[in-house]
Amino acid sequence: MSEPRFVQLSRALRRHGVAARHARRAALEMSGHYHQLRLQALARGEPPDQAARAAHEAMGADAVLIERYAGRRELRGWLYRWPAVYAVAPLASFALLCVAIMALLVLVLNGLQLVVHQLAVPAAVATAVNSVFVVALQWVLPVLVGAGFALLASRRAVALRWLIASVLLVCLTARLMNSGLMLPIPGQRGSATLGIGIRLRMLPLQLTGTLITAALALAPYFIVRHRSGRRRSLPS
């Protein structure tokens, strides 16, 4: 499948919801059919360039080829068959990462208890560590999770509404969380807390933060789609 046309067709099929393995197989089938047509044209005595053009013309337009395969439901990927799953998968991933981070922190804090008598953590350092933890868990992590799924969506036939819904759900959950990290100091055990709740007086700020983090997370999707659109519009 050395012909650039069939590489592009394989990518286009994936964008239209065809599973990656089926898209590769379809591209190989089309490439094999093209080479057969080209050999037939050469056997008729046509020059190589003319034989290649005739074979491409006999294959038909790209839109027709894409529709022929994309219209077959059995070739569709799971994201196309069950698009609503995409609205839940990012949130589930975010929740699992939060649980894993909290479990790791519990282990670390338990280990620090053994050497706490040797530590003298200034209050300013403890406050800074807590602030970094909150920013990482409630701002950075949802953006990374959302951006990762946005990049996946940009390469698959995921409806934009499902992507936006999933990213907003992740970012809203992060903004509704109450988290904190207290380092152990002499006379006080360390602790890591994580909860979720709605405070009406804080709701406007939480919604604003949700929109900011969602915009950051969705940015890779629109950047990739814009660049791919420009590449497709360039003359071959």
C-alpha positions as CSV (number, residue, x, y, z in Angstrom):
1,M,0.0,0.0,0.0
2,S,2.7,2.4,-1.1
3,E,0.3,4.7,-3.1
4,P,-0.4,7.9,-1.1
5,R,-4.0,7.7,-2.2
6,F,-4.7,4.5,-0.2
7,V,-2.8,5.7,2.8
8,Q,-5.2,8.7,2.8
9,L,-8.2,6.5,2.2
10,S,-7.3,4.4,5.2
11,R,-7.1,7.5,7.4
12,A,-10.4,8.8,6.0
13,L,-12.1,5.5,6.7
14,R,-11.0,5.7,10.4
15,R,-12.3,9.2,10.5
16,H,-15.7,7.9,9.3
17,G,-15.9,5.4,12.0
18,V,-14.4,2.3,10.4
19,A,-12.3,0.3,12.9
20,A,-8.5,0.6,12.4
21,R,-8.0,-3.0,11.4
22,H,-10.8,-3.0,8.9
23,A,-9.6,0.4,7.5
24,R,-6.2,-1.1,6.9
25,R,-7.7,-4.2,5.3
26,A,-9.9,-2.2,3.1
27,A,-7.0,0.0,2.0
28,L,-5.0,-3.1,1.1
29,E,-8.0,-4.5,-0.9
30,M,-8.3,-1.2,-2.8
31,S,-4.6,-1.1,-3.4
32,G,-4.5,-4.6,-4.7
33,H,-7.4,-3.9,-7.0
34,Y,-5.7,-0.7,-8.3
35,H,-2.5,-2.7,-9.1
36,Q,-4.5,-5.3,-11.0
37,L,-6.2,-2.5,-13.1
38,R,-2.8,-0.9,-13.7
39,L,-1.3,-4.2,-14.9
40,Q,-4.2,-4.7,-17.2
41,A,-3.7,-1.3,-18.7
42,L,0.0,-1.9,-19.1
43,A,-0.8,-5.2,-20.9
44,R,-3.0,-3.3,-23.3
45,G,0.2,-1.3,-24.2
46,E,-0.6,1.9,-22.4
47,P,2.4,4.0,-21.0
48,P,3.0,3.6,-17.3
49,D,1.7,7.1,-16.4
50,Q,-1.4,6.7,-18.4
51,A,-1.9,3.2,-17.0
52,A,-1.7,4.6,-13.5
53,R,-4.3,7.4,-14.3
54,A,-6.6,4.9,-16.0
55,A,-6.4,2.6,-13.0
56,H,-7.2,5.4,-10.5
57,E,-10.2,6.5,-12.7
58,A,-11.5,3.0,-12.9
59,M,-11.4,2.7,-9.1
60,G,-13.9,5.6,-8.8
61,A,-14.0,8.7,-6.6
62,D,-12.6,8.6,-3.1
63,A,-16.0,9.6,-1.7
64,V,-17.7,6.6,-3.3
65,L,-15.0,4.2,-2.0
66,I,-15.3,5.6,1.5
67,E,-19.1,5.4,1.5
68,R,-18.9,1.8,0.3
69,Y,-16.9,0.7,3.3
70,A,-18.1,3.2,5.9
71,G,-21.7,2.2,5.2
72,R,-21.1,-1.3,6.4
73,R,-22.0,-1.5,10.0
74,E,-20.0,-4.6,10.8
75,L,-16.8,-2.6,9.9
76,R,-17.6,0.2,12.4
77,G,-15.5,0.6,15.5
78,W,-16.9,0.5,19.0
79,L,-16.8,4.3,19.4
80,Y,-19.3,4.6,16.5
81,R,-21.5,1.8,17.7
82,W,-21.8,3.0,21.3
83,P,-20.9,6.7,21.2
84,A,-22.5,7.3,24.6
85,V,-19.7,5.2,26.2
86,Y,-17.3,8.0,25.2
87,A,-19.1,10.4,27.5
88,V,-18.4,8.1,30.5
89,A,-14.9,6.8,29.7
90,P,-13.0,10.0,30.4
91,L,-14.8,10.4,33.7
92,A,-14.1,6.8,34.7
93,S,-10.4,7.3,33.8
94,F,-10.2,10.5,35.8
95,A,-11.8,8.8,38.8
96,L,-9.4,5.9,38.6
97,L,-6.4,8.2,38.4
98,C,-7.6,10.1,41.5
99,V,-8.0,6.9,43.4
100,A,-4.6,5.7,42.4
101,I,-3.0,9.1,43.4
102,M,-4.8,9.1,46.8
103,A,-3.7,5.5,47.4
104,L,-0.1,6.4,46.6
105,L,-0.2,9.4,48.9
106,V,-1.5,7.3,51.8
107,L,1.5,5.0,51.4
108,V,3.9,7.9,51.3
109,L,2.3,9.6,54.3
110,N,2.4,6.4,56.3
111,G,6.1,6.1,55.4
112,L,6.8,9.7,56.5
113,Q,5.3,9.0,59.9
114,L,8.3,6.9,60.6
115,V,10.8,9.8,60.1
116,V,8.5,12.6,61.2
117,H,10.6,13.3,64.3
118,Q,13.5,14.2,62.0
119,L,11.4,16.7,60.0
120,A,10.7,20.3,60.7
121,V,8.4,21.4,57.9
122,P,7.8,25.1,57.9
123,A,4.2,26.2,57.7
124,A,4.8,28.0,54.4
125,V,6.2,24.8,52.8
126,A,3.2,22.8,54.0
127,T,0.9,25.4,52.6
128,A,2.7,25.4,49.2
129,V,2.6,21.6,49.0
130,N,-1.1,21.7,49.6
131,S,-1.6,24.3,46.9
132,V,0.4,22.4,44.4
133,F,-1.6,19.2,45.2
134,V,-4.9,21.0,44.7
135,V,-3.8,22.6,41.4
136,A,-2.5,19.3,40.1
137,L,-5.5,17.3,41.0
138,Q,-8.3,19.8,40.2
139,W,-6.8,21.7,37.3
140,V,-3.9,19.9,35.6
141,L,-5.2,16.3,35.8
142,P,-8.6,17.0,34.3
143,V,-7.0,19.0,31.5
144,L,-4.6,16.1,30.7
145,V,-7.3,13.5,30.8
146,G,-9.6,15.6,28.6
147,A,-6.8,16.4,26.2
148,G,-5.9,12.8,25.8
149,F,-9.4,11.8,24.9
150,A,-9.7,14.8,22.7
151,L,-6.7,13.7,20.7
152,L,-8.3,10.2,20.4
153,A,-11.5,11.7,19.3
154,S,-9.7,13.8,16.6
155,R,-8.5,10.5,15.0
156,R,-11.8,8.7,15.3
157,A,-15.4,9.3,14.2
158,V,-16.5,10.6,17.6
159,A,-19.3,13.2,17.4
160,L,-18.2,16.5,18.8
161,R,-21.2,16.6,21.1
162,W,-20.1,13.5,22.9
163,L,-16.5,14.8,23.3
164,I,-17.7,18.1,24.7
165,A,-20.1,16.4,27.1
166,S,-17.4,14.0,28.4
167,V,-14.8,16.8,28.9
168,L,-17.3,19.1,30.6
169,L,-18.3,16.2,32.9
170,V,-14.7,15.6,33.9
171,C,-13.9,19.2,34.4
172,L,-17.1,19.9,36.4
173,T,-16.3,16.9,38.6
174,A,-12.8,18.2,39.2
175,R,-14.1,21.7,40.2
176,L,-16.6,20.2,42.6
177,M,-14.0,18.2,44.4
178,N,-12.6,19.2,47.8
179,S,-9.0,18.0,48.2
180,G,-6.2,18.7,50.5
181,L,-2.7,17.4,51.5
182,M,-1.2,18.0,54.9
183,L,2.4,16.9,55.5
184,P,3.1,15.2,58.8
185,I,4.8,17.5,61.3
186,P,5.8,16.8,64.9
187,G,2.6,16.4,66.9
188,Q,0.3,16.1,63.8
189,R,-0.3,13.2,61.5
190,G,-0.2,13.8,57.7
191,S,-3.4,13.4,55.8
192,A,-4.8,13.4,52.2
193,T,-8.4,14.2,51.7
194,L,-10.7,14.0,48.7
195,G,-14.4,14.6,48.5
196,I,-17.0,16.2,46.3
197,G,-19.8,18.6,47.0
198,I,-21.7,21.6,45.8
199,R,-21.6,25.0,47.6
200,L,-24.0,27.4,46.1
201,R,-22.0,30.5,46.9
202,M,-19.0,28.9,45.1
203,L,-20.9,27.6,42.2
204,P,-20.2,30.6,39.8
205,L,-16.5,30.2,40.4
206,Q,-16.7,26.5,39.9
207,L,-18.6,26.8,36.7
208,T,-16.1,29.3,35.4
209,G,-13.2,27.0,36.3
210,T,-15.1,24.2,34.5
211,L,-15.3,26.2,31.3
212,I,-11.6,27.3,31.5
213,T,-10.3,23.7,32.0
214,A,-12.7,22.3,29.4
215,A,-11.4,24.9,26.8
216,L,-7.8,23.9,27.5
217,A,-8.6,20.2,27.2
218,L,-10.5,20.6,24.0
219,A,-7.8,22.8,22.3
220,P,-5.8,19.8,21.0
221,Y,-8.9,18.4,19.2
222,F,-9.5,21.6,17.3
223,I,-5.8,22.1,16.5
224,V,-5.5,18.6,15.1
225,R,-8.7,18.9,13.1
226,H,-7.6,22.3,11.7
227,R,-4.2,21.0,10.7
228,S,-5.7,17.9,9.1
229,G,-8.2,20.0,7.2
230,R,-5.4,22.2,5.9
231,R,-3.4,19.1,4.7
232,R,-6.5,17.7,2.9
233,S,-7.0,21.1,1.2
234,L,-3.4,21.3,-0.2
235,P,-3.1,20.3,-3.8
236,S,-1.4,16.9,-4.3
